[in-house]
């Protein structure tokens, strides 16, 4: 499929200095270019020590070369890897030698894109390569690896097969009306549609959790100055990320850090204290606080339990929409010699903590998990797969189409139309139906050399 594509080369290891550096070449001329550089008869899948030379026969480095012939390689093309010393200069010299012998510099994600186009990976597996590289938690890495192994693809392909079989039956009923087939009863169309709908619901729930593992959750800490936001951030992060003083208004700019709660990446933001002020710099900090609140998935409203005035708490809550997910945290229980606890006052859940001493932090973590996971999502991440927004959107379209098909059982033509829509939407996940624009957007987010 890519026989006419140019042979590409790139440095595949991260930028900087390291013990080992890798340069990858892929394409029909990969072996020819490699032989010119290392002057060795490369044997498939055999590690060979050699010197890497340029066109002037100058030795650039010494290392090993490995040849992977087509089609049994990552890209499905002839691939050669040079493994030398991980210096920035030496790797670029070897790469320049590859380019001088006719290789083109690979674009971001081009090796993985060629693997997809040569049917070595489907699109969801290809995306998981980048997700595995960028994983910020152990659970996210395991989920990305599951996707790379094909766990997500297997679920989608299994669902697609059942959907296609049902569509074939419905189309046959439309093509041969003289056979007088009892459309609903004989084909058990109602039952099959409901089973498909349930399968989609389960996959969608797992995909939403997989998206959480990939994208994480934005949590903002807000409240009046000196209420303990920075202390709480340090407790959640389990290290000193924010400066803590008794002087109100110490935090001017939002301070951000990434933490993990049971494998879920949390993007935490400590904001400037909300109060009326004439200080120009502090006003700018407060404006940034409201920007952080609007971007947040969850907001922790911190309140000083020793302050009897609840008007500011109400003012903050009134500024937030009803849909905005919030957690009320009453801080400084240590000053009143109280114990950490969770209380429900009416419909409002309140968590009582001491941010200085760390009492009650586990209650906050549990409440965050409860909100982001929801009742239908399991906290077990062992068999989860990684998912992206486009996967969620495609599954939502499938779910909607199946729902419409169930509502229109008495009209086979409409059922057939909805099943076609569901099939196309589902196929977009694995890349069976994908536009060039979509592929460019996906692989353009990869690093060069992958």
N, C-alpha and C positions, 0 to 999 in steps of 0.2 A: 504493500500500500504506500510505503514511504520510500520506494526505490529511487525516485527522482529527487527526494529531499536532500539538501546538502548534509555532509558530515559535520557534526557539531562537536565542540569541545568547551570545557569550562572547569574551573576549580570547584571541587565538590565539598571541600571542608570549609569550616567557618573562617572568616577573615581574622587575621592576627597571627601570632606566633604560637606554634605547637610542635609536639614531638614528631608528628606525621602529617603530611599534606597529601591530598588525593586529587588527581586530575583525571577526568573521565572524557573519553572520546566515543561517539556513537554515530554509526552510519556505514554506508557501503565501502568507504575508503578508510575506515578506522584502522584496520590491520596494516594497510599500506603505509599510512602516516606513522603508526607506531613503530614499524620496522625501520623507517628512516631515522627515527629519533633514538631508538635503543639498539639498532643494528643487531637484532637477535631473531632467531627463528622461533616465534612464539607458538607454543603448543596449547591447545584449548584447555582452560581450567588448571593450568600448571603454573605455579609461582616461579618466576625466573628473575634472578638478580642480574642487573645490567646498569650501564652508564647511560644517562640521558644527554644527547648531544644536539646542538643546533646545526644549521646548514654549513657553518664554517668548521664543523667537526670539533667545536669547543665543548668540553665536558661541563655540563650545567649542574649535575647532581648525580648521585648514585642511589639506587633503590630497587624496587621490584615492579614487574609488569605482569598483568594477568589479562588473558584474552578469553572473551566469552562470545563464541560464534552465534550468529542468528540461526534459529529463532529463540534459542534457549538462553536469553539474556533479559535483563530488566526491561529494556526498551523494545525487545523483539528484533533488534538490528544487531550487527556486529558491534561489540563494545570492548574497548580496552581501557584498563585503569592503570595509571602510573601512581605508585605510592613512594613518595620521597620524603625529604625533611620538610617540616612545616613552616619554613620561613616565607615571609611575604614576597621578597625579591626573587628567591629561587623558584617558587611556584609560578610566578608571572613570567619568568624566563622560559620555563618549560612550556607554559601555555602559549607564549609567543612563537615558540618553535612549532607547535601544533598548527597554529594559524598560518605560519609561513609555508607549510606543506599543503595548504588548501582547506583546512578546517575552518568553519565559521563559528564565531562566538555564540554559544547557546543563549537563548533568551530565558528569562525567569520561568522555571517550571517546564522547560521544553523537553527534558528527558522523560519526566512523568507523563507529559502530554503525548509523547510518542508511544509510551507504554500503553496508554489508553487507546490511541488510534490503531495500534497493532493488536488490540484485544488481549493484552496481557493483564489489564485491570479494567474494571468498569469505572464509571465516573465517580461513584460514591467511594470506591476504594482509592482512587487517585486523590480525591480530596482528603482522605484520611492520612495520606503521607504527610501533607502539610500540617494537619491537626496533630499528628504524633510528634513532629518536630517542635511545634509550638505549645505542646501540652504544659500546663502550669502546675498540675497536681498529679499524684500517682494514679488516682482514679481516672483522670482525663486521659492519661497515657494508656492505661489498660483499655479504655473504651475505644480510643483511636486505633489501637492494635487489633481489637475485635473487628472493627470496621474494615481494616486493611486485610484481615484474614477472610473477610466475606460474610460475617454474621449478619450485617444489615442487608447486604445484597441478597443473601439466601432468603431472608424474610420477604423482601420485595419481590423477588422472582417467583417465590412460591405463591404469593398473593396474586401476582400477575398471571400465572398459569391458570389459577382457579377462575379469575375474572375473564380471561380469554376463552376458556372452555364454555363458560356461561354465555358469553357474547356470541360464540359460534352457534350454540343451540338456538338462541333468540333470532339470529340472522337467518337460520335455516327455516324457522317457523314462518318468517316473512317471505322467504324465497319460494316456499312450497306450501302455499295456503290450501291447495287442493287435498293435501294429506290429512286435513282436518285434525291436526295435532292439538290436544288440549294444552294450550300454552302454559298455564299456571300449574295445573295438577301434575301432568306427565313429566314436565321438566323440573318440578319442585322449585320453580323460580323464586317464589316467596322465601322459602327456607334458605336457599343458596345465597340470595341477596342479603338476608339478615346475618348469615354466617360471615359473609364477606365484610359486612359493616362492622361486626364485632372484631374481626381480625384487624381491620384498619384502625379501630379505636385502640386496641392494645399496642399496635406498632406506633401509633401517634403518641401515646403516653410515654413509651420508651424513648421515642425520638425527642420529645420535649425535655426529658431528663438529660439525654445526650447533648442537647443544645445548651443546657445549663452548664454541663461539664466543659463544654467548649468555650462559651462566651462569658460564663460567670455571672454574678449578680452584683449590681451597684447598690451599696448601702451608704447613706449619708447620716452623719451625727450632727444634730442641731440642738439649739437651746440657748439660753442666756449666757453671757460671759461668766466664766469661773464656775460653771455648773458641773464640770468634770468631764467634758468631751474628750480632751486630750488624754486624760488618765484612762478613760474607757478604751480609747483607741490603742493605747500601749498595752492594756490588758488583753484585748482581742488579738493583737499582733504578737503578744508574748515577747515584746522587746520595746525599747524606747524609740518610738517613731516621731513623737510630738513633744515639744517643750512644755513642761508643766510648771506654772508659777501661781502664786496667789494674786497676781496682778490681773485684773479683768482686761480682756481685749488682747491677750498675748498672741493668740492666733489671728493673723490678718488674712493670709492667703490659705486656700484649701490645701490640706496636707493629705496626700493619697498613699495608700499602701495596699498590697495584695496579700490576702491571707487565704487559708483553706479551712473549711468546716466540714469534716467527714467527706472529704474529696471534692466538695463543691467550691470552686474558686469564688472568692468574695473580694470585690474591689471597694475598699473602704475609704471614705473621705471624711476627714475632720474639718469642720467649717468654722468660720469666724462666728463669734457669739452674736445672737440677734438682740439688738437693743436700739433705742433711740440715741443717736450720737451726732455731734457736730464735727467730729474728727473726719476730715476728708478721706484719709487713707482707710480708716475703719469702715466708712460708708462704702467704699469700693469693695472691701472684703465682704461686707454684708450682701452686696449685690451679687457677688460670686457665690455666696452661700445659697441664695435663692436659685441661681442657675444650677448648682449641684443638686438641689432638692428636686427640681424639675426633671433632671436626668436620672435620678435614682429610682431603682425598683422598690426599695424599702427605705423608710426614714425612721431613725431612732430619735425620738423626742426626749431629751434629758431634762429632768426637773430636779431642783434642789429640794429634798424632803423637809429641810429645816425652814424653808420659805413658805409661809402660810398663804401668800398671795398667788392665787391660781389664775389670775386674769391673763398673764402672759402665755400660760399654757393654752388657754382657750383661744387667744389671739393667733397663736401659731397654727393650731388645728383648723381654725376657720379659714386660714389662708390656703390650706391644702384641699384638694378635691376629695370627694367621698370615696372615689375609686383608689386614691393613693394609699398604698399599704404602709401603715405606721405601727410602731411599737413604743408604748409609753414606758419610760425607764425612770424610776424614782431613785436618785443617787444620795449618797452620804448617810446611809443607815448606821454607819459606825459612830457617827456623832450622837445618835439617839440610842445607842446600844441595842439595836434591833437585829434580827436575823434576816438573811436573804430569803426571799419568798416570791411567789406569784399569786396575785389576787385578781379577782374579777369583780369590778364594780359596774353593775348593769351589764352592758354589752362591751365594756372597755376592759381589756386585759392590761394589768400593770405589773411591772417587774421591779422589785425592790433590791437594790444592790449597793455595794461599796466599791467604787471604781479604784480607790486608793489601795484597799486591801485585797481586791479581787473576788470578794464574796458575791455570788449570784451570777457570775459571768456565764456559767454553763446554761442558766435559764434563758439568757439572751440568745445564745448559740442555738438552743433547741427551738426557740420561737422562730428564728430566721429560717432554719431548716424546714420547719412546719409550713411556713409561708411559701418558700420556693419549691418545695417538693409537692405540696398539695396532698390530698387524701389518696389519690389514685397512683401516686408515684412511689415506688419502693426505694428505700435507702440502700439497698444492695446494688452495688455498681459492678459486681464481678462479671455479669453477662450482658451489660449494657453496651451499646454502640454509640459512636459519635454521630451527631446530626447537625445540620445547618438550617438556617432560616428557609432556604429554598426547598429543603426536604419537607419541612413543616407545612409550608404553603402548598406544595404538591399533594401531600396527604390530606390536607383540609379540602382541597378540590375533589379528591377521590371520595372522601366522606360525604361531601355535599351532593355529588353526582349519584352515589348509591342511595342516598336518602330520597332524592327525586325519583329514582327508578322504582323504589318501593311504593311511593305514593301514586305512581302511574302504572301499576301492574296491569290494568285493564287495557292499556294502550301499548302493544308490543313495539310500535315504531318509536315511541318516546323512551321506552326501556332500552332499546338498542342504541339510541342516540346518547343516553347518559352513560351507558357502558363503554361506548367509544371514547367519550370525554374522560372517563375514569382511567381507561387503559393508557391513553396518551399522557395524562398527568403522571401516572405511576412510572411510565417508561422514561420520563425526564430525569428521574432520580438516578437511574443507572446509566443514563446517557444514550439510550436507544434513539430518543428524539431530543437532539440538542442543537441549538443554533451556534454558529461560529462566534457570535458576540458573547454568548454564555461561556463557551470554552475559553475565550480570551480573557474574560473577567476572572474565571476560576484560576487558571494557571498563571495569570499575571501576578497573583498574590504570592506565588512561590518564590523561594530564593533562587539565585542563579546556581546552576550545578546540580539541581534536583529535578 
